[in-house]
Amino acid sequence: MIATKTYFLSDFHLGTPNEQISLQREKLICKFLDEIAADAKAVYLVGDIFDFWFEYKTVVPKGFLRFFSRLVMLKEKNIDVFVFTGNHDLWMKDYFEKELNIPVYFNAIQKEIDGKQFFIGHGDGLGPGDSGYKMMKKVFTNPFCQWLFRWIHPDIGVGIANYFSRKSRIATALADEKNFGDDEWLVQYCRRKIATAHYDYFIFGHRHLPLDVSISDNCRYLNLGDWLRYNSYVVFDGSKCELKYYH
């Protein structure tokens, strides 16, 4: 089979809510990656792969071996893999690049794929509003604050981070249940972006809702949903993007 498709996934939140349930989700994701390896030419993992990830100088969170092995498998099949940080795993450094030869993007990017213009990113902190999170993100991404956190023993630091990560995810899930409308921050962001440049597709995660929203006659915003409830993803076959579900 000829590799022609580009896949976009996000919000696995591996590690939550406990080891057993996370392992079941990890195995399902691995099964999906095994299947798409037959026709994939690129896979974009668009943030919040982990419920919490912090790279100390010589320590990374343990676990997720099955998932990492699938990324290696994809790379060995000459399938491009790209990773984006999300609000739960924005403390990535160079582990993916050094160990897996996978580039990590810390901000949204513009990308041409098969002649179509894509704008790809996790989606956190974009658009108007959410000033509280934007301020918090500045603190979390501050090099000095990260340096201070590294002085906490990993067993303690990861425990603290997991606690606040769960609270953040629960709050986000509750917010996601509200009615979706034109006042949605990412919709407003997309409409402002196309006022200055053309994009065929905006691809975001973060919202935990599978969405396919028309921004203009020739532009769409697709949200990738999550693998906590929906097992949703987007696939681009070279001519069109489709939001799909894996069961």
N, C-alpha and C positions, 0 to 999 in steps of 0.2 A: 504494500500500500504506500502511495506517495504521501510524504509529510507536507500537508498544505494548511493545516489549521493552527490558529493561535488561541490559546486558552487563558482566561483570566479568572482567578479565584482569590478570595480573601476571607478574613475573620474565621479562622479555624479555632482560635483560642485554645490551643493544645495546653493541657495541664489543668483545665477546669472541668467540672467542679471538684473532681477527685481523680485519683489515678486510674481507677477501673473504668469509669465512663470516658475519660480522656483517651484511654487505650482503645476502646471500641471505636471512637471517632477517628483516631489515628489510623487504625486498620482500614476503615472505610475510605479514608482519603488515599491511603496507599493503594487500595484496590482500584480506585478511580484513576490514579496516576499510571498504574500498570496498563490500564485499558487505553488511555488516550495516547500512550507512547507509540501506538501503531500509526497514528496520523498527525501527531503534533509536530510542529516545527519550532514552536516557542511556547513557554508557560510563564505567565506573569503572576506572582504571588503578591497581592496588593495590600499587605499590612495586616497586623494583628494575627500573625501566624501562631504566636504563642500568647497565652494570657498574661505572661510576664517573662521578660528576657532581659538579663543584665550581664554584660561581659566585664568581669574583672580582668586584671592584667593576665592572669594565668588560669582563670576559672570561668566556666560557662555552666548554665543550668544542666543538670544531668537528665537523661531520658531522651525520648523521641528518636531512638536509634533507627526504628523502622522508617520513619519519615525521612531522615537524613539519607538512608540507603537508597530511597527512591529518587531523591534529588541527584545522587551520584549516578544512578542508573540512567536517568534522563540525559545527563551530561555525556555519559559514555555512548549514548545513541546519537550524539551530536544535536541534541535538542537544546535550544537556548533557554536558560532559566534566569529570570530576573526577580529580585526580591525588593519590596518596598517596606519601610518601617511604618508602623501604625502607632496609635497612641498607647498601646499596651507593650509594644516591643521597640520603642524608639531609642533604646539604649544599645542597639547593635553597634559594633565597631568594625572589626576586620575579620572576624571568625569565618563568616561565609565566604569572603573573598579569598582568604588564605587556605582554608581547609577544603572548600568545595569549588573554588574558582567560579563563584556566583557573585555578580555585582549587586551591590545594595544601594538603593536610592533613598535619600532622606527627605526628598521633596518631590512634588509632582513633576512629570516630564512631558514634553511633546515628542511624539514619535510617529513617523510615517510607516505604515504597514500595508504592503500591497497597494500602494497608491492612495490610501485613505489616511486622513489626519486624525490622530488620536491624542487625547489629553488624559494622562493616566496618573492616579495618585490615590492615597488612602482616603483623603477627603476631610480629615480632621483639621479644624482650625481655618477652613476656607469659607469665604462668604461673610456676610454681615452677622453681627451678634456673637453669642458664645464668648463674651469677653473674659469670663472667669476661667474657662479652659485655656484660652489663648495666653493669659497671664501665667497660668500654672505650667503650660508647656515651655514657656521661656525659662522658668525655674528649673524644670526637669532636664532641659537640654543645655543648661549652663555648665560649662566645663568645670568650674569650681565646685558647684553643687554635686556633680557626678564624682569628682575627686573625693569630696567629703564622704559620700555614700560608700565608696570603695573601702573606706577604713572600717566599716561595719563588717563583722564576720559574715560570710555568705549565708550560713545557716540562719542567722538572725535577720540579715538584710532581706533575703528572699522571702522569709516568713512575713515580715512587715509589708513588703511590696505586694505579696499575694493577697493579703488582707484588703489593702486599699484597691487593688486591681479588681477584686470581686465586687466591692462596693460600687466602683465606677461602672463596671459592666452591667450590674443590676439597674443602676440609674439610667444608663443608656438604653437598656432594653425597655424600660418603662416609657421613656421618652419616645421610642420608636413606635409605640402603640398608638400615638396620637394620630389624628387625621392628617393625611399628607396632602399638601396643597401648593399653590403658586408661591406662598411665602416661605417655602422650604429654602434653607440657606444655600444648599448646593445647587438648587435650581436657579436661584438668583445669581449665584456665582457663574454658572454656565452662560446665562444670558448676557452677563457683563463681558465675559471673555469673547463671545462671538461678535460683540460689537466692534472689536478691534482686530480679530483674526478669525479665519475659518477653521472649524473643526468638524469632522464628520461624527466623531463619537467622543463623549466624555465617559471615562470608566473610573468609578469610585467604589470604595467599600465603606466601612465605618458605620453606616446607618442601619445595618443588620436587616434591611428590607430588600427583597428582590424588586427592582424597579426598572421600568423602561419608559422614559418620559421624553416626549417630543419638545425640543428646545426651539427649533425652527423647522422649515420645510425640509431641510437637508442636514439636520443635526439632531442627535439623540443623546440623552444622558442615561446610562445604564448603571444601576447600583447592583453590586454582586451579591447582596444578601449576606448569608453566613452559613456555617456548617454546624451550628448549634441547633437550629430548627429547620432550615430549608434545604441544606445540601445543594445550594444554587451556584451557578457559574455562568460565564459568558463565553461563547465560542465565536470566532471570526473565521470564515471559510475563504476569505479573499475577496468576497463581494458583499457580504452582509454579516451583521452581528446578531446573535440570538441569545436570549436569556433562557437557560435550561436548568433542569433539576436532576439530581442523581439519586436513584432509588435502587 
